[in-house]
């Protein structure tokens, strides 16, 4: 039985038609990483969530993992972050 703690939910803030957002979502799907998609223009509450955490400066795609918000993520940068975080888990 796997005793590792459950991976925190990833919330991905995107904008329809943004190439960087599309690339990040394709990476997550291909890698089999579950996430919740929030479109900042389709959902006012999603824009507010990001704007509050970034003092109004929204750089997409952004990924929230627990209390951490990572802005302007690429597949490579998110992959590095997840590997580093997972290596610290017991």
C-alpha positions as CSV (number, residue, x, y, z in Angstrom):
1,X,0.0,0.0,0.0
2,X,1.3,3.5,-0.9
3,X,1.9,5.6,2.2
4,X,2.8,8.8,0.4
5,X,0.5,11.8,1.1
6,X,-2.0,12.6,-1.5
7,X,-0.7,15.1,-4.1
8,X,-2.4,18.5,-3.6
9,X,-4.9,19.5,-6.2
10,X,-3.6,21.6,-9.1
11,X,-5.7,24.5,-10.2
12,X,-4.6,25.8,-13.6
13,X,-5.7,29.4,-14.5
14,X,-5.8,29.8,-18.3
15,X,-7.2,32.0,-21.0
16,X,-8.9,30.5,-24.1
17,X,-6.7,30.9,-27.2
18,X,-3.5,31.5,-25.3
19,X,-0.8,29.3,-26.8
20,X,1.1,29.0,-23.5
21,X,-2.0,27.9,-21.7
22,X,-2.8,25.4,-24.4
23,X,0.7,23.9,-24.2
24,X,0.5,23.6,-20.4
25,X,-2.8,21.9,-20.6
26,X,-1.6,19.4,-23.2
27,X,1.4,18.6,-21.0
28,X,-0.8,17.9,-18.0
29,X,-3.2,15.7,-20.0
30,X,-0.3,13.8,-21.6
31,X,1.5,13.3,-18.3
32,X,-1.7,12.1,-16.6
33,X,-1.6,14.9,-14.0
34,X,-5.1,15.7,-12.8
35,X,-6.0,19.4,-12.6
36,X,-8.9,21.8,-12.3
37,X,-9.2,24.3,-15.2
38,X,-10.2,27.8,-14.4
39,X,-10.6,30.2,-17.4
40,X,-10.0,33.8,-16.1
41,X,-12.2,35.4,-18.7
42,X,-15.1,33.0,-18.5
43,X,-15.1,32.9,-14.7
44,X,-14.9,36.3,-12.9
45,X,-14.1,34.5,-9.7
46,X,-11.1,32.8,-11.3
47,X,-9.7,36.2,-12.4
48,X,-10.3,37.6,-8.9
49,X,-8.5,34.6,-7.3
50,X,-5.4,35.2,-9.4
51,X,-5.5,39.0,-9.1
52,X,-5.7,38.9,-5.3
53,X,-2.7,36.7,-5.1
54,X,-0.6,38.7,-7.6
55,X,-1.6,42.2,-6.6
56,X,-3.5,42.6,-9.9
57,X,-0.7,41.5,-12.2
58,X,-2.0,38.3,-13.9
59,X,0.6,36.3,-15.9
60,X,-0.8,33.1,-17.4
61,X,-0.8,30.3,-17.3
62,X,-0.8,30.2,-13.6
63,X,-0.9,27.1,-11.4
64,X,-2.0,27.0,-7.8
65,X,-0.8,24.0,-5.7
66,X,-2.1,24.4,-2.2
67,X,-1.1,27.9,-1.1
68,X,1.6,28.3,-3.8
69,X,0.7,30.2,-7.0
70,X,3.2,29.8,-9.8
71,X,2.8,32.3,-12.6
72,X,3.8,32.1,-16.3
73,X,4.3,28.4,-16.2
74,X,5.7,26.2,-19.0
75,X,5.6,22.4,-19.1
76,X,9.3,22.4,-18.3
77,X,9.1,24.8,-15.3
78,X,6.1,23.0,-13.8
79,X,7.7,19.6,-14.3
80,X,10.8,20.8,-12.4
81,X,8.7,22.2,-9.6
82,X,6.7,19.0,-9.2
83,X,9.8,16.8,-9.3
84,X,11.5,19.0,-6.7
85,X,8.4,19.0,-4.5
86,X,7.8,15.3,-4.8
87,X,11.5,14.5,-3.9
88,X,11.0,16.3,-0.6
89,X,7.9,14.1,0.3
90,X,8.6,11.2,2.7
